[in-house]
Amino acid sequence: MSYASNWAAAIERSKRFRLEVPSHEVQPEHRYLTDARHAEFPYVVQRGLGDLDFPDVVAQCMSIHYRLVPVLEEWLGCPVLYTIGWVDDGTDTGMFKFDDAFVADKLQNGHSGSTANIHAWLTLPSMEVIDVALVTTLAVLKGWREGHGAVLAKHADEITGMSYKPMLVGPDFLRKSGLLREWGLYSLR
């Protein structure tokens, strides 16, 4: 199933759970992540996040991507859509896999604890995805020699070896489940 098909299902799921979905128009033929943009990307991310050590990235996908939304929207000139889901790595369990029952439970009962077994990344209207946390998290946790600081930034259907499975679109789930705490600046637990 294509990312766009999964995206449409994530939009419907978000609405079914009465979550606010940011306004956007899917542009499947457009590409925002050009070669020139890829060259600028590290500087834009650093401007948005500051200097992070690799361990700072582990288990921080929700807050890192949340903080990058306004920076990337300004840089790319398009909506940048906060996306919550899981990653199909070909195993029976997938990475960070959850279902509608998990969403319903979190919305009804809230979230307790400091972590949640979900993943977040950013989706552009072109169905290109940006994930600045996954590869570094895996590299640190699995002790890989390579992959620290790596970013996945390309059309979702062009990624090989795994596939992103969007479940919810927008940060409203984080607010309503208690995963997001808002102060003067946004931060996540």
C-alpha positions, 0 to 999 in steps of 0.5 A: 500500500502506498504512503498516500493511501496510508496517509488518507487512512491516517487523516480519516482515523484522526477525524474519527477520533475527533482530532484536529488535522492541520489544513493541507493539500496533498501534492503527490507530484511535487518535490520539496526535498531537492538536492539543494535543500538536502545540502542546506538541511543540516544547517536548518535543523541546527537552527531549529534544535541547536546542538544535540548530542546523539544520546539527546536524540534517543527517544526524543522523536516527538519533541524534536519533530514538534520543534522542527515544524515551524522552522521547516515550514518557514524554510520550505514554504509549505505545510509540514505535518506532524505525523504519528505512527509506526515503522514496518521493518518487515518483522511481525511486531514492527517498530513502535507499532500501535493500533486504534485501541491504543489511541482510544485508550490514551485519549480516554485515560491519558498517558502516564510515564515518561515514554510512549511506544509510538514514533513521530516524523514529519510529512510534507504535502508531497508525501516526502517524509523527514525523520531526524531521530530514527536512524540515530536512535537505532545506531545508539541503541544497537551500537552501530558504528554508522548512522549517528546523525543520519536523517531520512528525508525523501519521498516515503515510497522511495525508502527501502528496507522499511516503510512508514505507517502514519496513524495520526496527523497533527499534534492534537493527539499529544495534547489530548492524551497528555503527552504534550505539555505546553508552557511558554515554549512547547516541549514534550515529556 
